[in-house]
Amino acid sequence: MGLKKDYLLHLLEGYKKANEFIALEKRKKLSQMTFEDSLHQYDYLCNLYAILEDKRLERLESQKISFLVKRRLALDNAGGIRK
C-alpha cells in the first residue's frame, strides 16, 4: 500500500511542477503579444467555439430525434398500433 501512495504523491508532484512551468510559459507568451496578436487569437478562439457549438447542437438534435422516434414506436406498440 505504501508503494502506491508514494507513486501517487510523486505523480502529483510532477503534475504540480508541469502546471507551474506551463503557467510561466503562458505568462511569458501573453506578455509578448501585441494588440493585433491578441485580437487574432481572440477571433480564432471565438470561431473555434462557434464551430464546436454547432456540432454539439447537431448531435443533440440527432439524439433528440432518435429519442422521440423510439418513444413514438414504444407508444404505438403499447397502444396496439401496427404499421
N, C-alpha and C positions, 0 to 999 in steps of 0.2 A: 504494500500500500504506500509506503514511504517513497518508493521509486517513482510511482505515478504522480504523487504530489510534487516531488522535486522537478520532474519533467514538465508538469503543468506550470509551475512557478517560473521555470526557465523560459518556457514558451511565451508566457505572458510578459515577461521582462523584455524578450525580443520584440514582441509587438509594440510595447511601450516605446522602445528605442526607435523602431521603424516609424512609428507615428510622429515622434518628435522630429526626426530627420525630414519626413515629408512636410510637416508644418513649416519647418525652417526654409526648405526649398520653395514652398509656395509663397512665403513672405518675401523671399528674395525676388522671385519672378514677378510678383504683383507690384513690388516697389519699383521695378524697372520698366513696367508697362507704360506706354504713352496713352493719352486720352483716346486716340484712334484705335490702338490695340485693345483697350478695354471695351470700347464700343463694338468693335468687330467680335470680340469674344462674347459679349452680351447678346448680340444679334444671333450668333451661331447657336448659343445655348437655348435661346427662345425658339428658334426654328427647329432645333432638335426636339425640344419638349413638345412642340405642336405636332410634329410627325409621330412621335411616340404616343401622344394622347389620342390622335386619330386612330392609330392601330388598336389601342386599348378599347376605344369605343366600338370599333368594328367587331372586335372579339366579344365584347359584352353583348352587343346586339345579336350576334350569331348565337350566343348561349341563351339569350332570352327567347329567341325564336324557337330554338330547339326545345327549350323547356315548355313553351306554350303548345307546340305540336304534340309533344309527349303527353301533356296534361289533357289536351283535347281528345287524343286517342284513348287515354285511360277513361275519361268520362263517357266517351262513345261506347266503349266496351262495357262499362258498368251499367249504362242505360240500355244495353242490348241493341245498339245501332251498329249495323254492319254495312260496310261499303264494298 
